[in-house]
Amino acid sequence: MEIAAGYAFAGPALDLGALLWDGTCLPDAQVRIPLPLLNRHGLVAGATGTGKTKTLQLIAEQLAAQGVPVFLADVKGDLSGLAAPGEANDAVRQRSGEVGQDWRGKEFPCEFYALGGIGPGIPVRATVTSFGPVLLSKVLQLNQTQEQSLGLIFHYADQKGLELHDLKDLRAVVTFLTSDEGKPELKNIGGLSTVTAGVILRALTAFEAQGMAPFFGNPEFDVSEFLRTAPDGQGQVSVLELPAVQDKPQLFSTFLMWMLADLFNNLPEVGDVEKPKLVFFFDEAHLLFNGASRAFLEAITQTVRLIRSKGVGVFFVTQTPKDVPGDVLAQLGNRVQHALRAFTPDDQKALRATVKTFPNSPYDLEETLTSLGTGEAVVTVLSEKGAPTPVAATRLRAPESRMGPVDAAELDGAVKGSLLYSRYAQAVDPESAYEVLTAQQTEREARQQAATEAEKAEKAEKAGQRAGRGGGKDDSMVDQVTGSGIFKSLARSLGTQIGREISRSVFGTRRRR
């Protein structure tokens, strides 16, 4: 009863499920999350197959139903079912009866997006300029020195008014800075070495060779599209479809970070609100942090710490809390921890570390966390007063939308039927750094060609003047020498020998001795 009382909130809240105690599910003891506290961020964790994705789907449904827009990164491609009503079956009826849920199949307003248009979805693009050197360095896998050098290149482009829209713009700037004309510019922007610039240029070339170019360009996606509500007042569910880029985890994790950072930079301060403006879900969150530079981790930590005051909540979905850096984990006030496995010494160590992150509890959490079934979790959230609630083992509700993806035809119809499709589907290429630098190079070459032609004309004019003053006698003497038999015989001999030497050099044969 003490645990149940900790979740008896007076204001609007999301219903997660019913309390589990001594192996019994208590439908009258509901476990909930206060709606205003969803911007205090959260973590959904658990071993593979324990129901993390369905928990994400359950929370997203209830947020949308209460008018809160939601953004989901769908790494595995199984969240598109939010756009279709769920179907009742024996498992759903049993679960809803156990937890006291009045289950009804529902669909929710969804928009589907794809990075650069790769895969089904409205294309999401970012300009190189807005992406910035820190995030781009992570994608290009540059070290700290190279990252700083890339920052200098961005600074140079800003100073010279060179717009960096896509990758060919950035490559054009780096190529210019390593050319004979551009090398003096390197000294003016902090001593950028040509060697480092060359490394960056090679990284860009390799990056483009992997098919990454479509992610950068225009029209740049306006992340405020994620803040919309549907005509019926429900929150819009924005699903970023990522299965087509599963083999590029560093890229899509960095793009997700860009979206979050862009929201942070553009949203006004609102403080505490009655409900969040947006709740952002990072599925497979460990992919965000793998191989991250110190600067990148600092950017994530700062964004998560400060974006709460912009009315945005962030949930990380991953296997264990240790997948999330400690400084970020400390900012996550709401926890839904599914079952963990303890098959190896490392698993047991991770289990003990996870238990230590929970408040004191009447449960034996090491035992509870290893014995939870699919769709069950240990929960603690922030109460309406901002204090942690008691730890509650919970049998979670069943999602009301389809628990599986919609078919390809339905997804394609939803994408092309969106009002946003015509706005973002077609890529455009306005004048930017590439066009400016190419025009300048063409102008330099034209000037050089003109100077060369003028020099040739001047030499020809002088030669003609000399010939007119008495070159005829000399020409007559030359003709006499070259026409003699001795000269012709010598020329034939030399020509034969030179021909043999050329032949040897071309075909690689050695001279006989």
C-alpha positions in Angstrom: 0.0 0.0 0.0 2.9 2.3 0.7 4.3 1.7 -2.8 0.8 2.2 -4.4 0.3 5.5 -2.5 3.5 6.8 -4.1 1.9 6.6 -7.6 -1.5 8.1 -6.7 -1.0 11.4 -8.5 -3.8 14.0 -8.6 -2.9 15.5 -12.0 -2.7 14.1 -15.5 -0.4 11.0 -15.8 0.5 8.1 -18.1 -0.6 4.7 -16.9 2.2 2.2 -17.2 0.6 -0.9 -15.6 -0.3 -2.6 -12.3 1.9 -3.3 -9.2 3.4 -6.7 -8.8 3.8 -7.9 -5.1 4.7 -11.4 -3.9 4.1 -12.7 -7.5 0.6 -11.2 -7.6 -0.6 -8.5 -10.0 -2.7 -5.9 -8.2 -4.9 -4.1 -10.8 -6.1 -1.6 -8.3 -2.6 -0.4 -7.6 -1.7 1.5 -10.8 1.9 2.6 -11.6 2.0 6.0 -13.4 4.2 8.8 -14.6 3.1 12.4 -14.0 2.7 14.1 -17.4 4.4 17.4 -16.4 7.5 15.4 -15.2 8.1 13.8 -18.6 10.6 16.6 -19.5 12.8 15.3 -16.7 14.0 12.6 -19.1 14.1 8.9 -18.7 15.6 5.5 -19.3 14.0 2.3 -20.6 16.5 -0.5 -20.2 16.6 -4.3 -20.3 18.0 -7.4 -22.0 17.0 -8.3 -25.6 13.5 -9.7 -25.8 12.2 -8.3 -22.5 9.8 -5.8 -24.1 11.6 -2.5 -24.2 10.2 -1.5 -27.6 6.6 -2.2 -26.5 7.2 -0.1 -23.5 8.4 2.7 -25.7 5.3 2.2 -27.9 3.0 2.3 -24.8 4.5 5.6 -23.5 4.4 7.1 -27.0 0.7 6.2 -27.4 -0.3 7.8 -24.2 1.7 11.0 -24.8 0.1 11.4 -28.2 -3.4 10.8 -26.7 -2.8 13.6 -24.3 -1.7 16.0 -27.0 2.1 15.7 -26.7 4.1 15.3 -29.9 6.6 12.4 -29.9 9.7 11.7 -31.9 10.8 8.0 -32.3 14.0 6.7 -33.8 12.9 3.4 -35.3 16.2 1.5 -35.7 14.7 -2.0 -36.2 11.7 -0.9 -38.3 9.0 -2.2 -36.0 7.4 1.0 -34.7 5.4 1.9 -37.8 2.5 -0.1 -36.3 1.6 3.0 -34.3 -0.2 4.2 -37.4 -2.6 1.2 -37.3 -5.0 -0.1 -34.7 -4.0 -3.1 -32.7 -5.9 -6.4 -33.0 -7.3 -8.2 -30.0 -6.1 -11.7 -29.3 -5.9 -14.0 -26.3 -2.6 -12.6 -25.0 -3.9 -9.0 -25.2 -7.2 -9.9 -23.5 -5.3 -11.7 -20.7 -2.8 -8.9 -20.1 -5.4 -6.1 -20.1 -7.6 -8.1 -17.7 -4.6 -8.7 -15.3 -3.6 -5.0 -15.2 -7.1 -3.5 -15.2 -6.8 -1.9 -18.7 -9.8 -1.0 -20.8 -8.1 -2.0 -24.0 -9.3 -0.8 -27.4 -7.4 -1.0 -30.6 -6.4 2.5 -31.8 -4.3 4.2 -34.4 -2.3 7.4 -33.9 -1.4 10.2 -36.2 2.1 9.4 -37.6 4.6 11.0 -40.0 7.4 8.8 -41.3 10.9 10.2 -42.1 14.1 8.8 -43.7 17.6 10.2 -43.5 18.4 11.8 -46.9 15.5 9.8 -48.4 17.3 6.5 -48.0 14.5 4.1 -47.2 10.7 4.8 -46.9 10.0 8.2 -45.5 10.0 12.0 -46.0 13.7 13.0 -46.6 15.4 14.6 -43.7 18.5 16.6 -44.7 20.8 19.0 -42.9 23.3 21.5 -44.3 26.9 21.0 -43.5 27.0 24.4 -41.9 24.2 23.7 -39.4 25.6 20.2 -38.7 28.8 21.8 -37.5 32.4 20.6 -37.1 31.9 18.6 -33.8 29.2 16.3 -35.0 30.7 16.0 -38.5 34.1 15.0 -36.9 32.3 12.2 -35.1 30.8 10.9 -38.4 34.2 11.2 -40.2 36.0 9.6 -37.2 38.5 12.4 -36.9 40.8 12.7 -33.9 40.9 15.7 -31.6 43.5 17.6 -33.6 41.7 17.0 -36.9 38.4 18.0 -35.3 40.0 21.3 -34.2 41.3 21.8 -37.8 37.9 21.1 -39.2 36.6 23.8 -36.9 39.1 26.3 -38.4 37.9 25.3 -41.9 34.3 26.1 -40.9 35.5 29.4 -39.4 37.3 30.3 -42.7 34.2 29.5 -44.7 32.1 31.7 -42.4 34.5 34.6 -42.7 34.6 34.4 -46.5 30.8 34.0 -46.9 31.2 30.5 -48.4 27.9 28.6 -47.7 28.5 24.9 -46.8 25.3 23.2 -47.9 26.5 19.8 -48.9 29.6 17.7 -48.9 30.9 18.9 -52.2 30.9 22.5 -50.7 33.1 21.4 -47.8 35.4 19.4 -50.1 35.8 22.4 -52.4 36.9 24.6 -49.5 39.4 22.0 -48.2 40.7 21.5 -51.8 41.1 25.2 -52.2 43.0 25.5 -48.9 45.5 22.8 -50.0 46.0 24.3 -53.5 48.8 26.7 -54.4 46.4 29.6 -54.3 44.8 28.6 -51.0 47.9 27.6 -49.0 48.6 31.2 -47.9 45.1 31.3 -46.4 46.0 28.5 -44.0 48.5 30.8 -42.2 45.7 33.3 -41.6 43.3 30.8 -39.9 45.5 29.5 -37.1 48.2 27.5 -38.9 46.2 24.6 -40.3 48.7 22.2 -41.8 48.2 20.9 -45.3 48.8 17.3 -44.0 45.7 17.6 -41.7 43.7 19.2 -44.4 44.6 16.3 -46.6 43.4 13.8 -44.0 40.1 15.6 -43.8 39.8 15.6 -47.6 40.4 11.8 -47.7 37.9 11.2 -45.0 35.3 13.2 -46.9 36.0 11.3 -50.1 35.7 7.9 -48.3 32.5 9.2 -46.6 30.9 10.1 -49.9 32.0 6.7 -51.4 29.9 5.0 -48.7 26.8 6.8 -50.1 26.5 9.4 -47.4 26.1 12.5 -49.6 22.3 12.5 -49.7 22.1 13.2 -46.0 23.6 16.7 -46.5 21.9 19.4 -48.6 18.7 21.3 -49.2 15.9 21.7 -48.4 17.1 21.5 -44.8 14.5 19.9 -42.6 12.9 22.2 -40.1 12.8 20.3 -36.8 9.8 22.4 -35.6 7.8 20.0 -37.8 8.2 17.5 -34.9 6.2 19.9 -32.6 2.9 19.7 -34.4 -0.4 18.3 -33.2 -3.0 16.6 -35.3 -6.3 18.2 -36.2 -8.1 16.1 -33.5 -5.7 17.5 -30.8 -3.5 14.4 -30.5 0.2 14.8 -30.6 1.9 14.0 -33.9 4.1 10.9 -33.7 7.2 11.4 -35.9 8.9 8.1 -36.7 12.4 8.2 -38.2 12.8 5.0 -40.2 16.4 3.8 -39.9 16.5 0.1 -41.0 18.1 1.2 -44.4 21.1 2.7 -42.5 21.5 0.1 -39.8 25.0 -0.5 -41.1 25.9 3.1 -40.4 25.1 3.5 -36.7 27.5 6.3 -36.1 25.8 8.4 -38.8 22.2 8.0 -37.7 23.1 8.5 -34.0 24.9 11.7 -34.9 22.0 12.9 -36.9 19.7 12.3 -34.0 22.0 14.4 -31.9 21.9 17.1 -34.5 18.1 17.2 -34.3 18.2 17.4 -30.5 20.8 20.2 -30.6 18.8 22.1 -33.2 15.7 21.9 -31.0 17.7 23.2 -28.1 19.1 26.2 -30.1 15.7 27.2 -31.5 13.2 26.6 -28.7 12.5 29.4 -26.1 12.9 28.9 -22.4 9.6 27.8 -20.8 10.6 26.3 -17.5 8.1 23.9 -15.9 5.0 23.3 -18.1 1.8 21.4 -17.7 2.9 18.9 -20.4 6.1 18.6 -22.5 6.3 20.3 -25.9 8.0 17.1 -27.3 9.3 13.8 -26.0 12.3 12.4 -27.9 13.1 8.7 -27.8 16.6 7.3 -28.7 16.2 3.6 -29.3 19.4 1.5 -29.3 21.0 4.4 -27.4 24.4 2.7 -27.0 24.9 3.4 -30.7 24.9 7.1 -29.8 27.8 6.8 -27.4 30.1 4.2 -29.0 33.3 5.8 -30.1 32.2 9.3 -29.1 34.8 11.9 -28.6 35.0 13.9 -25.4 33.6 17.0 -27.1 30.7 15.0 -28.4 29.9 13.6 -25.0 30.1 17.0 -23.4 27.7 18.3 -26.1 25.2 15.5 -25.3 25.5 16.1 -21.6 25.0 19.8 -21.8 22.0 19.4 -24.2 20.3 16.8 -22.0 20.9 18.9 -18.9 19.5 22.2 -20.3 16.8 21.1 -22.8 14.5 20.3 -20.0 13.8 24.0 -19.5 12.8 24.2 -23.2 9.9 21.7 -22.5 11.6 18.7 -24.2 12.0 15.3 -22.6 14.5 12.8 -23.8 14.3 9.0 -23.2 17.2 6.6 -23.9 16.3 3.0 -24.7 19.1 0.5 -24.3 20.1 -2.8 -22.8 21.8 -1.7 -19.5 22.3 1.7 -17.8 26.1 1.4 -18.3 25.5 2.0 -22.0 24.8 5.6 -21.0 27.6 7.9 -19.7 27.3 8.6 -16.0 26.9 12.4 -16.5 23.9 11.8 -18.8 22.5 9.0 -16.6 22.4 11.4 -13.7 19.9 13.6 -15.6 17.3 10.8 -16.2 14.6 11.1 -13.5 12.3 8.3 -14.8 13.4 4.7 -15.0 11.7 1.6 -16.5 14.1 -1.3 -16.0 13.1 -4.6 -17.7 14.7 -7.9 -16.9 18.5 -8.3 -16.9 20.4 -11.6 -17.5 23.3 -12.7 -15.2 24.8 -15.6 -17.2 28.4 -14.4 -17.0 30.6 -12.6 -14.5 30.3 -9.4 -16.5 26.5 -9.8 -16.5 26.5 -10.2 -12.7 28.7 -7.1 -12.3 26.4 -5.1 -14.5 23.4 -6.3 -12.5 24.9 -5.2 -9.2 25.8 -1.8 -10.7 22.2 -1.4 -12.0 20.7 -2.2 -8.6 22.9 0.5 -7.0 21.3 3.1 -9.2 17.8 2.6 -7.7 16.5 4.1 -4.4 16.2 1.9 -1.4 13.5 -0.7 -1.9 11.7 -3.5 -0.1 12.3 -5.7 -3.1 15.4 -7.9 -3.5 16.3 -6.1 -6.7 19.0 -8.5 -7.8 16.5 -11.4 -7.7 13.6 -9.4 -9.0 15.5 -8.1 -12.0 16.5 -11.5 -13.1 13.1 -13.1 -12.6 10.9 -10.5 -14.4 8.9 -11.8 -17.4 8.4 -10.2 -20.8 6.4 -7.0 -20.5 7.3 -6.6 -16.8 9.7 -4.0 -15.3 10.9 -2.3 -12.2 9.8 1.3 -12.2 10.7 4.5 -10.4 9.8 8.0 -11.6 9.7 11.5 -10.3 6.5 12.4 -8.3 4.6 15.6 -8.8 6.8 17.2 -6.1 10.0 16.1 -8.0 11.0 13.4 -5.5 11.7 9.8 -6.6 8.7 7.4 -6.2 9.1 4.0 -4.4 10.5 1.3 -6.6 7.6 -0.7 -8.1 7.8 -4.0 -9.9 5.2 -3.6 -12.6 3.2 -5.6 -15.1 3.0 -3.3 -18.0 -0.1 -2.5 -20.1 -0.4 -3.7 -23.7 0.0 -1.1 -26.5 -3.3 -0.3 -28.3 -1.8 0.2 -31.7 -0.5 -2.6 -33.9 2.4 -4.5 -32.2 4.4 -4.9 -35.4 5.2 -2.9 -38.5 2.7 -2.0 -41.2 3.3 -3.4 -44.6 5.3 -1.6 -47.3 2.3 -0.4 -49.3 0.7 1.1 -46.2 3.9 2.8 -45.2 4.5 4.2 -48.8 0.9 5.5 -48.9 1.3 7.3 -45.6 4.6 8.9 -46.7 3.4 10.2 -50.0 0.1 11.3 -48.6 1.7 13.6 -46.2 1.6 17.4 -46.7 5.3 17.5 -45.9 6.3 15.2 -48.7 6.1 17.8 -51.5 8.0 20.3 -49.3 11.1 18.0 -48.6 11.0 15.2 -51.2 12.9 17.0 -54.0 16.6 17.9 -53.3 17.7 21.4 -54.5 21.3 22.7 -55.0 21.5 26.6 -54.7 24.7 28.5 -55.2 27.2 27.8 -52.4 30.9 27.3 -51.8 31.4 24.8 -54.6 30.0 27.1 -57.2 31.8 30.2 -55.9 35.2 28.5 -55.7 34.7 26.8 -59.1 33.9 30.2 -60.7 36.9 31.8 -59.1 39.2 28.9 -60.3 37.7 29.3 -63.9 38.4 33.0 -63.7 42.0 32.5 -62.6 42.6 29.9 -65.4 41.2 32.4 -68.0 43.5 35.1 -66.8 46.5 32.8 -66.9 45.5 31.7 -70.4 45.1 35.2 -71.6 48.6 36.2 -70.1 50.2 33.2 -71.8 48.6 34.0 -75.2 49.8 37.7 -74.8 53.3 36.5 -74.1 53.4 34.2 -77.1 52.1 37.0 -79.3 54.8 39.4 -78.0 57.6 36.8 -78.7 56.3 36.2 -82.2 56.2 39.9 -83.0 59.8 40.3 -81.8 60.9 37.3 -83.8 59.3 38.7 -86.9 61.0 42.1 -86.4 64.4 40.3 -86.2 63.7 38.3 -89.4 62.9 41.5 -91.2 66.3 43.0 -90.2 68.5 40.3 -91.8 67.5 36.8 -90.8 67.4 35.6 -94.5 71.2 34.9 -94.7 71.1 32.9 -91.5 68.2 30.9 -92.8 70.0 30.2 -96.1 73.1 28.9 -94.2 70.9 26.6 -92.1 69.2 25.2 -95.1 72.5 24.4 -96.7 73.8 22.5 -93.6 70.6 20.4 -93.1 70.4 19.6 -96.7 73.9 18.1 -96.9 74.4 14.4 -97.3 76.7 14.1 -94.2 74.0 15.7 -92.0 71.2 13.4 -93.3 73.4 10.3 -92.7 74.2 11.4 -89.1 70.5 12.1 -88.4 69.5 8.6 -89.6 72.1 6.9 -87.3 71.0 9.0 -84.3 67.3 8.4 -84.9 67.8 4.6 -85.0 69.7 4.6 -81.7 67.2 6.9 -80.0 64.3 4.7 -81.2 65.9 1.6 -79.6 66.3 3.4 -76.3 62.7 4.5 -76.3 61.6 1.0 -77.1 63.6 -0.4 -74.2 62.1 2.1 -71.8 58.5 1.4 -72.9 58.7 -2.4 -73.0 61.1 -2.9 -70.1 63.7 -4.9 -72.0 67.4 -4.8 -71.1 70.3 -3.9 -73.4 72.2 -6.9 -74.6 75.9 -7.0 -73.8 
